[in-house]
Amino acid sequence: MVRTDAPSFCRQMHQYGVIGPGILGPWHSGALAFWGPNIAVNPMEFRTRKIITPRDLNPHGTLFGGRVLEWIDEEAFIFASCQLGSTSLVTKLMTTVDFVSSAHLGDIVEIGCEVLRFGTTSVAVNCQVRSMATGTLITDVGEIVFVNVGQDGRPTPHGIDAPQGESTEV
């Protein structure tokens, strides 16, 4: 496994269209940074936005829960990958999924993640989806655990024990 520092790793992911510019922390104007000395880290940053289209709706005309979970898993994977500087991750588990409210056709939602803890081979994150217009919480996944795996598919230590660039100085 090749490891790189998180900022350049995420810049590469953005360059190839894997992630939007908002995930780049200090390289995105107006955003609090994930990386760098003397920079406060906002624990939950909402970086990805989605517009609700007809294909995202359930038979009741509201946002389909399966679609939300797909978005959450993808966003949490990207977030965890940026924290570890590696894409050799697999989703191990999702704990409580709380569908708090819904969204409708044309609504724009935001997806945000924060690190809960690092294990030897894993990282646990919390992920939320909220309405961009009102800030109303739509879905909360209490914990998503990703495991770093080697070429053999078995868990392997990632060597990270704190969010990338986290600083106690402000």
C-alpha positions as CSV (number, residue, x, y, z in Angstrom):
1,M,0.0,0.0,0.0
2,V,1.3,3.4,-0.9
3,R,0.5,6.1,1.6
4,T,0.7,9.9,1.0
5,D,-0.1,12.9,3.1
6,A,-3.8,13.6,3.3
7,P,-3.8,17.0,1.6
8,S,-2.0,15.9,-1.5
9,F,-4.0,12.6,-1.6
10,C,-7.3,14.6,-1.5
11,R,-6.0,17.0,-4.1
12,Q,-5.3,14.1,-6.4
13,M,-8.8,12.7,-5.7
14,H,-10.3,16.1,-6.6
15,Q,-8.1,16.3,-9.8
16,Y,-9.6,13.1,-11.0
17,G,-13.1,14.1,-10.2
18,V,-13.6,11.7,-7.3
19,I,-14.4,14.5,-4.8
20,G,-15.5,18.1,-5.0
21,P,-13.4,21.1,-4.0
22,G,-15.0,21.4,-0.6
23,I,-13.2,18.4,0.8
24,L,-9.9,20.2,0.3
25,G,-10.0,22.1,3.6
26,P,-7.7,25.1,3.4
27,W,-7.6,25.0,-0.4
28,H,-11.3,25.8,-0.5
29,S,-12.1,29.4,0.2
30,G,-14.1,30.0,3.3
31,A,-13.8,26.5,4.7
32,L,-12.1,25.6,8.0
33,A,-9.2,23.4,7.4
34,F,-8.6,19.8,8.2
35,W,-4.9,20.1,7.9
36,G,-2.1,22.4,8.9
37,P,-0.6,23.8,12.1
38,N,-2.5,26.3,14.2
39,I,-5.8,25.7,12.4
40,A,-9.0,24.9,14.2
41,V,-10.9,21.9,12.9
42,N,-14.6,22.1,12.6
43,P,-15.8,18.7,13.8
44,M,-18.7,18.3,11.3
45,E,-18.3,19.9,7.9
46,F,-20.9,19.5,5.3
47,R,-19.0,19.1,2.0
48,T,-21.2,17.3,-0.5
49,R,-24.5,18.5,-1.8
50,K,-27.1,16.6,-3.7
51,I,-30.3,17.8,-5.4
52,I,-33.3,15.4,-5.0
53,T,-34.4,14.2,-8.4
54,P,-37.3,11.9,-9.4
55,R,-35.0,8.8,-9.3
56,D,-34.2,9.5,-5.6
57,L,-37.9,9.3,-4.5
58,N,-39.8,6.5,-2.9
59,P,-43.5,5.7,-3.8
60,H,-44.6,8.3,-1.3
61,G,-42.8,11.1,-3.2
62,T,-40.1,11.6,-0.5
63,L,-36.4,10.8,-0.4
64,F,-35.8,7.1,-0.6
65,G,-33.8,5.8,2.5
66,G,-31.7,3.5,0.4
67,R,-30.5,6.4,-1.8
68,V,-29.5,8.4,1.4
69,L,-27.5,5.4,2.7
70,E,-25.7,5.1,-0.6
71,W,-24.7,8.7,-0.5
72,I,-23.7,8.4,3.2
73,D,-21.5,5.3,2.6
74,E,-19.8,7.0,-0.4
75,E,-19.2,10.3,1.5
76,A,-18.0,8.6,4.6
77,F,-15.6,6.4,2.6
78,I,-14.1,9.5,0.9
79,F,-13.8,11.3,4.3
80,A,-12.2,8.3,5.9
81,S,-9.8,7.9,2.9
82,C,-8.7,11.5,3.3
83,Q,-8.1,11.0,7.0
84,L,-6.0,7.9,6.4
85,G,-4.4,8.9,3.1
86,S,-5.5,5.5,1.6
87,T,-8.3,4.1,-0.4
88,S,-7.7,0.6,0.8
89,L,-10.7,0.7,3.0
90,V,-13.9,-1.4,3.3
91,T,-17.1,-0.6,5.1
92,K,-17.2,-2.9,8.2
93,L,-20.5,-1.7,9.8
94,M,-23.1,1.0,10.2
95,T,-24.7,1.4,13.6
96,T,-28.0,3.1,14.2
97,V,-29.5,4.7,11.2
98,D,-32.0,7.4,12.2
99,F,-34.3,8.8,9.5
100,V,-35.3,11.9,11.3
101,S,-37.1,13.8,8.6
102,S,-37.4,13.6,4.8
103,A,-36.7,15.7,1.7
104,H,-38.7,16.2,-1.4
105,L,-38.2,16.7,-5.2
106,G,-35.9,19.7,-5.8
107,D,-34.6,20.0,-2.3
108,I,-30.8,20.3,-1.8
109,V,-29.3,18.2,1.0
110,E,-25.8,18.4,2.5
111,I,-23.7,15.4,3.8
112,G,-21.2,15.8,6.6
113,C,-18.8,13.6,8.5
114,E,-16.6,13.7,11.6
115,V,-14.1,11.3,13.1
116,L,-15.2,9.5,16.2
117,R,-12.1,7.5,16.8
118,F,-9.2,5.6,15.3
119,G,-8.4,2.0,15.9
120,T,-5.3,0.1,14.9
121,T,-6.8,-1.0,11.5
122,S,-10.0,1.1,11.5
123,V,-11.5,4.5,11.7
124,A,-15.1,5.3,12.9
125,V,-17.0,8.3,11.6
126,N,-20.4,9.8,12.2
127,C,-22.3,11.0,9.2
128,Q,-25.3,13.2,8.9
129,V,-27.5,14.5,6.0
130,R,-29.3,17.8,6.5
131,S,-31.4,20.2,4.4
132,M,-29.2,22.9,2.9
133,A,-32.1,25.4,3.1
134,T,-33.2,24.9,6.7
135,G,-30.4,22.9,8.3
136,T,-33.0,20.4,9.4
137,L,-31.4,17.0,10.2
138,I,-32.7,14.3,7.7
139,T,-30.6,11.3,8.5
140,D,-28.0,10.5,11.1
141,V,-25.8,7.4,11.1
142,G,-24.3,7.2,14.6
143,E,-21.2,5.3,13.6
144,I,-19.7,3.9,10.4
145,V,-16.5,1.8,10.7
146,F,-14.1,1.4,7.9
147,V,-11.2,-1.1,8.0
148,N,-7.9,-0.6,6.3
149,V,-7.1,-3.8,4.3
150,G,-3.9,-5.0,2.6
151,Q,-3.7,-6.6,-0.8
152,D,-4.8,-9.9,0.7
153,G,-8.0,-8.3,1.9
154,R,-7.1,-8.7,5.5
155,P,-7.1,-5.9,8.1
156,T,-3.8,-4.1,8.2
157,P,-2.6,-1.2,10.6
158,H,-3.0,2.3,9.1
159,G,-0.6,4.1,11.5
160,I,-2.9,7.1,12.2
161,D,-4.2,7.9,15.6
162,A,-5.6,11.4,15.3
163,P,-7.4,13.4,12.6
164,Q,-5.0,14.6,10.0
165,G,-3.7,18.0,11.0
166,E,-5.7,18.2,14.2
167,S,-4.2,20.8,16.4
168,T,-4.8,22.0,19.9
169,E,-3.5,25.4,19.0
170,V,-5.8,28.0,17.4
